[in-house]
Amino acid sequence: MGKKFPIGLYNFLKDLKRKDHKPVFGALDIFKYIGPGLLVTVGFIDPGNWAANLAIGSNFGYTLLWVITLSTIMLIILQHNVAHLGIATGLCLSEAATIYLKPSISKTILSSAMLASVSTSLAEILGGAIALNMLFRVPVKIGAVLVTLFVIFMLLSNSYNKIEKWIIGFVSIIGLSFLYELFLVNVDWVAAGISWVKPTIPDGSMLLLMSVLGAVVMPHNLFLHSEIIQSRQWNLQDGPVIKKQLKFEFADTLFSMIVGWAINSAMIILAAATFFYNNIKVDELQQAKNLLSPLLGKSASLIFAIALLFSGIASSITSAIAGGSIVSGTYREPYNIHDNHTRTGVVISLLGALIIIFFIGDPFKALILSQVFLSIQLPFTVALQIYLTSSKKVMGKYANGPYLIFSLSVIAIIVTFFNLKLVYDFLFH
């Protein structure tokens, strides 16, 4: 990808298959693999998550923390599985769908996935614009243009490896910001601990619950992970190397998803301890920042806004990469920012979202609803993933076993159940 891979990942991987390029795995090599998982993590600590988590914490306290735990467990299984596809086949989810499904089916699913990428970018750009408004009083729509232009500049001027390092830095800043803010509040850790593992669905919480599910388990992240994991591949046809790669990848995914779980949990805990117990319901991100100042001090509100800005920029980059991967995959090509198909996907994801932002009346509600749309699209992407990774025609000896198929199917059922419940609530309540 980027400047390092001017002719695409396929040719790069083909060169690396030669014997003289065979890697040597050492005890510290795990650190070379840390990165792809953190890019996925950015996707579920994005501004859409901030909106959903702050709304949940301020309205229901610690009660819905279990949704973060459940979503993260599902995410670990799903992301490892889709990375497995990338490592074992050298194909991203979009490429595999194009190659192994009927065109009418693949185009329908991939089109909906592209809409999900636009929906994701909408939340990310909007979050960054809201942060600029908090920090510098920049109007939200002008801020959205600035964020979009900066993200396009980052994608066109940096190689994948450089972007990955930037993203890791952004995640670190976001995590440290919430860690600092947790030190400022009095947390009922017993109540939080119980809520992490005890499922409870309070009246009126279904829409927010669904928004969290869509904000954590995100369709575009499944496409993203299957693509970016290939930046770590060597010797595609070498069985022992692939097995080691899968172990390293799982460690990266597990570590990264736990980081995301901790940051998402911190958001809800902060909102619960700060707003819920003061009987304050948060209706917009700007409101949360303004309310933090009298409750926790000016430094807390400033750090909140800075972390939100980094979150918006970082997650906009990853959603755009996912969009580029989806479109390039429909042409059976890997992501390559210097290729027109990839650039088309990036532009559709970012500019499509920017255009919608100019017609939005309520930014906070748009953030929530964008996450709900991701939940509605998610079952289709999960079904696609299960089909491809369970197929011996696609995966060969690396196809899913019975236990993994069962686990993935349970996740698909849970996601579908929540979607049906959401539709029922909309129609009859």
C-alpha positions as CSV (number, residue, x, y, z in Angstrom):
1,M,0.0,0.0,0.0
2,G,1.0,3.6,-0.4
3,K,4.5,4.5,-1.5
4,K,6.0,1.3,-0.2
5,F,3.8,-0.9,-2.5
6,P,3.6,1.1,-5.8
7,I,2.5,-2.0,-7.8
8,G,0.1,-3.4,-5.2
9,L,0.3,-6.0,-2.4
10,Y,0.1,-8.9,-4.8
11,N,3.4,-8.3,-6.4
12,F,4.9,-7.3,-3.1
13,L,3.8,-10.6,-1.6
14,K,4.9,-12.6,-4.6
15,D,8.4,-11.2,-4.2
16,L,8.4,-12.1,-0.5
17,K,7.6,-15.8,-1.3
18,R,11.2,-16.3,-2.4
19,K,13.3,-18.5,-0.1
20,D,15.8,-15.7,0.6
21,H,13.0,-13.6,2.0
22,K,11.8,-16.3,4.5
23,P,11.4,-14.6,7.9
24,V,12.8,-15.8,11.1
25,F,10.4,-15.7,14.0
26,G,11.8,-14.7,17.4
27,A,10.3,-14.0,20.8
28,L,10.1,-10.3,20.2
29,D,8.6,-10.6,16.7
30,I,5.1,-10.1,18.2
31,F,5.9,-6.4,18.4
32,K,6.4,-6.3,14.6
33,Y,2.8,-7.5,14.3
34,I,1.2,-5.0,16.6
35,G,-0.6,-2.4,14.4
36,P,-3.4,-3.9,12.2
37,G,-5.5,-4.6,15.3
38,L,-5.1,-1.1,16.6
39,L,-6.3,0.3,13.2
40,V,-9.4,-1.7,13.8
41,T,-9.6,-0.5,17.4
42,V,-9.8,3.1,16.1
43,G,-13.0,2.2,14.3
44,F,-14.8,1.4,17.5
45,I,-13.5,4.2,19.6
46,D,-14.7,6.7,17.0
47,P,-17.0,9.7,17.5
48,G,-20.0,7.5,16.9
49,N,-19.0,5.5,19.9
50,W,-18.5,8.7,21.9
51,A,-22.0,9.8,21.2
52,A,-23.5,6.4,22.0
53,N,-21.4,5.8,25.1
54,L,-22.0,9.2,26.6
55,A,-25.8,8.9,25.9
56,I,-25.8,5.5,27.5
57,G,-23.8,6.5,30.6
58,S,-25.7,9.7,31.2
59,N,-29.1,8.0,30.7
60,F,-28.6,4.6,32.3
61,G,-25.5,4.8,34.4
62,Y,-23.3,1.7,34.4
63,T,-26.2,-0.6,33.5
64,L,-25.3,-1.2,29.8
65,L,-21.6,-1.8,30.3
66,W,-22.3,-5.5,29.5
67,V,-23.0,-4.5,25.9
68,I,-19.4,-3.4,25.5
69,T,-18.2,-6.7,26.9
70,L,-20.4,-8.7,24.7
71,S,-19.6,-6.7,21.6
72,T,-15.9,-6.9,22.3
73,I,-16.0,-10.7,22.6
74,M,-17.9,-11.0,19.4
75,L,-15.5,-8.5,17.8
76,I,-12.4,-10.6,18.8
77,I,-13.9,-13.7,17.1
78,L,-15.0,-11.9,14.0
79,Q,-11.9,-9.8,13.5
80,H,-9.5,-12.8,14.0
81,N,-11.6,-14.8,11.6
82,V,-11.6,-12.2,8.9
83,A,-7.9,-11.6,9.3
84,H,-7.5,-15.4,8.9
85,L,-9.1,-15.0,5.5
86,G,-6.5,-12.4,4.5
87,I,-3.6,-14.4,5.7
88,A,-4.7,-17.8,4.3
89,T,-5.8,-16.5,0.9
90,G,-4.1,-13.2,0.2
91,L,-7.5,-11.7,-0.5
92,C,-9.5,-9.1,1.4
93,L,-13.2,-9.7,2.1
94,S,-14.2,-7.6,-0.9
95,E,-11.9,-9.4,-3.3
96,A,-13.0,-12.8,-2.1
97,A,-16.7,-11.9,-2.4
98,T,-16.2,-10.7,-6.0
99,I,-14.3,-13.9,-6.9
100,Y,-16.4,-16.6,-5.2
101,L,-20.0,-15.2,-5.2
102,K,-22.4,-14.6,-8.1
103,P,-22.0,-11.0,-9.3
104,S,-25.6,-10.0,-8.3
105,I,-25.0,-11.2,-4.7
106,S,-21.5,-9.7,-4.3
107,K,-22.5,-6.4,-5.8
108,T,-25.5,-6.1,-3.5
109,I,-23.6,-6.9,-0.4
110,L,-20.6,-4.7,-1.3
111,S,-22.8,-1.8,-2.2
112,S,-24.4,-1.9,1.2
113,A,-21.0,-2.2,2.8
114,M,-19.9,0.9,0.9
115,L,-22.9,2.7,2.3
116,A,-21.8,1.5,5.7
117,S,-18.4,3.0,5.0
118,V,-20.0,6.4,4.1
119,S,-22.1,6.2,7.3
120,T,-19.0,5.5,9.3
121,S,-17.1,8.4,7.7
122,L,-20.0,10.7,8.4
123,A,-19.7,10.0,12.1
124,E,-15.9,10.3,12.1
125,I,-15.7,13.5,10.1
126,L,-18.6,15.0,12.1
127,G,-16.9,14.1,15.4
128,G,-13.6,15.8,14.3
129,A,-15.6,18.9,13.2
130,I,-17.4,19.0,16.6
131,A,-14.0,18.9,18.3
132,L,-12.7,21.8,16.2
133,N,-15.8,23.7,17.2
134,M,-15.1,22.9,20.8
135,L,-11.5,24.0,20.6
136,F,-11.5,26.9,18.1
137,R,-15.1,27.8,17.6
138,V,-14.9,26.7,14.0
139,P,-18.4,26.2,12.6
140,V,-19.2,22.5,12.3
141,K,-19.7,22.4,8.5
142,I,-16.4,24.3,7.9
143,G,-14.7,22.0,10.4
144,A,-16.0,19.0,8.5
145,V,-14.4,20.3,5.3
146,L,-11.1,20.8,7.1
147,V,-11.1,17.3,8.6
148,T,-11.9,15.8,5.2
149,L,-9.1,17.7,3.4
150,F,-6.6,16.7,6.1
151,V,-7.6,13.1,5.9
152,I,-7.3,13.1,2.1
153,F,-3.9,14.7,2.5
154,M,-2.8,12.1,5.0
155,L,-3.9,9.2,2.8
156,L,-2.3,10.5,-0.4
157,S,1.0,11.6,1.1
158,N,1.8,8.8,3.6
159,S,2.6,5.2,3.1
160,Y,0.6,2.6,5.0
161,N,3.4,2.1,7.5
162,K,3.6,5.8,8.4
163,I,-0.2,6.0,8.7
164,E,-0.2,3.0,11.0
165,K,2.3,4.7,13.3
166,W,0.2,7.8,13.4
167,I,-2.9,5.8,14.3
168,I,-1.1,4.0,17.1
169,G,-0.1,7.5,18.4
170,F,-3.7,8.7,18.2
171,V,-5.0,5.6,20.1
172,S,-2.5,6.2,22.8
173,I,-3.5,9.8,23.2
174,I,-7.2,8.9,23.4
175,G,-6.6,6.1,25.9
176,L,-4.4,8.3,28.2
177,S,-7.0,11.1,28.0
178,F,-9.7,8.9,29.4
179,L,-7.4,7.4,31.9
180,Y,-6.7,10.9,33.2
181,E,-10.3,11.8,33.3
182,L,-11.2,8.7,35.3
183,F,-8.8,9.8,38.0
184,L,-10.9,12.9,38.4
185,V,-14.3,11.2,39.2
186,N,-15.6,8.9,41.9
187,V,-16.4,5.6,40.3
188,D,-18.6,2.9,41.9
189,W,-16.3,0.1,40.7
190,V,-18.5,-2.6,42.3
191,A,-21.5,-1.5,40.3
192,A,-19.4,-1.2,37.2
193,G,-17.9,-4.6,37.7
194,I,-21.4,-6.2,38.0
195,S,-22.7,-4.3,35.0
196,W,-19.8,-5.5,32.8
197,V,-21.0,-9.1,33.1
198,K,-24.8,-8.9,34.0
199,P,-27.1,-8.3,31.0
200,T,-29.9,-5.9,31.7
201,I,-32.1,-4.0,29.2
202,P,-33.7,-1.0,30.8
203,D,-36.9,0.4,29.3
204,G,-36.2,2.9,26.5
205,S,-32.6,1.7,26.0
206,M,-32.9,-0.4,22.8
207,L,-32.0,2.3,20.4
208,L,-28.9,3.2,22.3
209,L,-28.0,-0.4,22.8
210,M,-28.2,-1.0,19.1
211,S,-26.1,2.1,18.4
212,V,-23.4,0.6,20.7
213,L,-23.6,-2.7,18.9
214,G,-23.2,-0.9,15.6
215,A,-20.4,1.3,17.0
216,V,-18.3,-1.6,18.3
217,V,-18.9,-4.4,15.8
218,M,-18.6,-2.4,12.6
219,P,-19.0,-3.7,9.0
220,H,-16.2,-1.6,7.5
221,N,-13.7,-2.9,10.1
222,L,-14.2,-6.5,8.8
223,F,-13.3,-5.3,5.3
224,L,-10.4,-3.2,6.7
225,H,-8.8,-6.0,8.8
226,S,-8.8,-8.5,6.0
227,E,-6.9,-6.0,3.9
228,I,-4.4,-4.4,6.3
229,I,-3.3,-7.7,7.8
230,Q,-1.6,-8.5,4.6
231,S,1.0,-5.8,5.3
232,R,2.5,-8.5,7.7
233,Q,2.4,-11.4,5.3
234,W,5.4,-13.5,4.1
235,N,5.5,-16.7,2.2
236,L,1.8,-17.0,1.4
237,Q,2.1,-20.7,0.5
238,D,4.3,-21.7,3.4
239,G,2.1,-23.6,5.9
240,P,4.3,-23.4,9.0
241,V,4.8,-19.6,8.5
242,I,1.0,-19.1,8.0
243,K,0.3,-20.9,11.3
244,K,2.8,-18.6,13.1
245,Q,1.3,-15.6,11.5
246,L,-2.1,-16.6,12.7
247,K,-0.8,-16.8,16.3
248,F,0.9,-13.4,16.1
249,E,-2.2,-11.9,14.5
250,F,-4.5,-13.3,17.2
251,A,-2.2,-11.8,19.9
252,D,-2.4,-8.4,18.1
253,T,-6.2,-8.6,17.7
254,L,-6.7,-9.7,21.3
255,F,-4.5,-6.9,22.7
256,S,-6.0,-4.3,20.5
257,M,-9.7,-5.3,21.2
258,I,-9.0,-5.2,25.0
259,V,-7.6,-1.7,24.5
260,G,-10.8,-0.7,22.7
261,W,-13.0,-2.4,25.4
262,A,-11.2,-0.4,28.1
263,I,-11.6,2.9,26.3
264,N,-15.2,2.4,25.5
265,S,-15.9,1.3,29.1
266,A,-14.1,4.4,30.3
267,M,-16.4,6.6,28.3
268,I,-19.6,5.1,29.8
269,I,-18.1,5.1,33.3
270,L,-17.1,8.7,33.0
271,A,-20.6,9.7,31.8
272,A,-22.2,7.6,34.5
273,A,-20.1,9.0,37.3
274,T,-20.2,12.6,36.0
275,F,-23.7,13.0,34.4
276,F,-26.0,10.2,35.5
277,Y,-25.4,10.7,39.2
278,N,-26.0,14.4,38.7
279,N,-29.2,13.7,36.8
280,I,-27.9,15.3,33.6
281,K,-28.7,13.7,30.2
282,V,-26.2,14.4,27.5
283,D,-27.8,15.2,24.1
284,E,-24.7,16.4,22.2
285,L,-20.9,16.1,22.4
286,Q,-20.5,19.9,22.9
287,Q,-22.8,19.7,25.9
288,A,-20.7,17.0,27.4
289,K,-17.5,19.1,27.0
290,N,-19.2,22.2,28.5
291,L,-20.6,20.3,31.5
292,L,-17.3,18.7,32.3
293,S,-15.7,22.1,33.1
294,P,-17.8,23.0,36.2
295,L,-17.9,19.3,37.3
296,L,-14.2,18.3,36.8
297,G,-12.3,21.5,35.8
298,K,-11.3,23.2,32.6
299,S,-8.4,20.7,31.9
300,A,-10.9,17.8,31.7
301,S,-13.0,19.5,29.1
302,L,-9.9,20.5,27.1
303,I,-8.5,17.0,27.1
304,F,-12.0,15.7,26.1
305,A,-12.0,17.9,23.1
306,I,-8.4,17.1,22.0
307,A,-9.1,13.4,22.3
308,L,-12.2,13.7,20.3
309,L,-10.3,15.5,17.5
310,F,-7.7,12.7,17.3
311,S,-10.5,10.2,17.4
312,G,-12.3,11.8,14.5
313,I,-9.2,12.1,12.3
314,A,-7.8,8.6,13.0
315,S,-11.2,6.9,12.4
316,S,-11.8,8.9,9.3
317,I,-8.6,7.6,7.9
318,T,-9.5,4.0,8.6
319,S,-13.0,4.2,7.3
320,A,-11.7,5.7,4.1
321,I,-9.1,2.9,3.7
322,A,-12.0,0.5,4.2
323,G,-14.0,2.2,1.4
324,G,-11.0,2.1,-0.9
325,S,-10.6,-1.6,-0.1
326,I,-14.2,-2.4,-0.9
327,V,-14.2,-0.6,-4.3
328,S,-10.8,-2.0,-5.4
329,G,-11.9,-5.5,-4.3
330,T,-14.8,-5.3,-6.7
331,Y,-12.2,-5.1,-9.4
332,R,-10.2,-8.0,-7.9
333,E,-7.5,-5.7,-6.9
334,P,-5.8,-5.0,-3.5
335,Y,-5.9,-1.6,-1.8
336,N,-3.3,0.8,-3.4
337,I,-3.8,4.5,-2.9
338,H,-2.0,5.2,-6.2
339,D,-4.7,3.2,-8.1
340,N,-7.8,4.9,-9.4
341,H,-10.2,2.2,-8.1
342,T,-8.9,2.6,-4.6
343,R,-9.0,6.4,-4.8
344,T,-12.6,6.2,-6.0
345,G,-13.5,4.2,-2.9
346,V,-11.7,6.7,-0.6
347,V,-13.4,9.7,-2.3
348,I,-16.9,8.1,-2.2
349,S,-16.5,7.3,1.5
350,L,-15.2,10.8,2.5
351,L,-17.0,13.1,0.1
352,G,-20.2,11.2,0.3
353,A,-20.2,11.7,4.1
354,L,-19.3,15.3,3.8
355,I,-22.2,16.0,1.4
356,I,-24.6,14.4,3.8
357,I,-23.2,16.5,6.7
358,F,-24.3,19.7,4.9
359,F,-27.9,18.5,5.1
360,I,-27.9,17.4,8.7
361,G,-29.9,19.4,11.3
362,D,-28.9,17.6,14.5
363,P,-25.3,16.4,14.5
364,F,-25.6,14.4,17.7
365,K,-28.7,12.5,16.5
366,A,-26.9,11.9,13.2
367,L,-24.0,10.3,15.1
368,I,-26.4,7.9,16.9
369,L,-28.4,7.0,13.8
370,S,-25.2,6.4,11.8
371,Q,-24.3,3.7,14.3
372,V,-27.7,2.1,14.1
373,F,-27.4,1.9,10.3
374,L,-24.1,0.0,10.8
375,S,-26.0,-2.5,13.0
376,I,-28.6,-3.0,10.3
377,Q,-26.0,-3.7,7.6
378,L,-23.8,-5.9,9.9
379,P,-25.7,-9.2,9.6
380,F,-25.1,-9.2,5.8
381,T,-21.3,-8.7,6.2
382,V,-21.1,-11.3,9.0
383,A,-23.1,-13.8,6.8
384,L,-20.7,-13.1,3.9
385,Q,-17.7,-13.6,6.2
386,I,-19.0,-16.9,7.6
387,Y,-19.7,-18.3,4.1
388,L,-16.3,-17.4,2.8
389,T,-14.2,-18.5,5.8
390,S,-16.1,-21.8,6.1
391,S,-15.6,-22.7,2.5
392,K,-12.9,-25.2,1.7
393,K,-13.0,-23.9,-1.9
394,V,-11.9,-20.5,-0.6
395,M,-9.8,-21.4,2.5
396,G,-8.6,-24.9,1.7
397,K,-7.3,-26.6,4.9
398,Y,-7.7,-23.3,6.8
399,A,-11.5,-23.3,6.5
400,N,-13.5,-22.9,9.7
401,G,-14.0,-25.9,11.9
402,P,-17.3,-26.9,13.4
403,Y,-16.8,-25.1,16.7
404,L,-15.8,-21.8,15.0
405,I,-18.7,-22.1,12.6
406,F,-21.0,-22.5,15.6
407,S,-19.5,-19.5,17.4
408,L,-19.8,-17.3,14.3
409,S,-23.4,-18.5,13.7
410,V,-24.3,-17.6,17.3
411,I,-22.9,-14.1,16.8
412,A,-24.9,-13.8,13.6
413,I,-28.1,-14.8,15.4
414,I,-27.4,-12.3,18.3
415,V,-26.9,-9.5,15.8
416,T,-30.0,-10.4,13.8
417,F,-32.1,-10.6,17.0
418,F,-31.1,-7.1,18.0
419,N,-31.9,-5.8,14.6
420,L,-35.4,-7.4,14.6
421,K,-35.9,-6.0,18.1
422,L,-35.0,-2.5,16.9
423,V,-37.5,-2.8,14.0
424,Y,-40.2,-4.0,16.3
425,D,-39.6,-1.1,18.7
426,F,-39.7,1.4,15.9
427,L,-43.0,0.0,14.6
428,F,-44.9,-0.6,17.8
429,H,-43.5,1.9,20.3
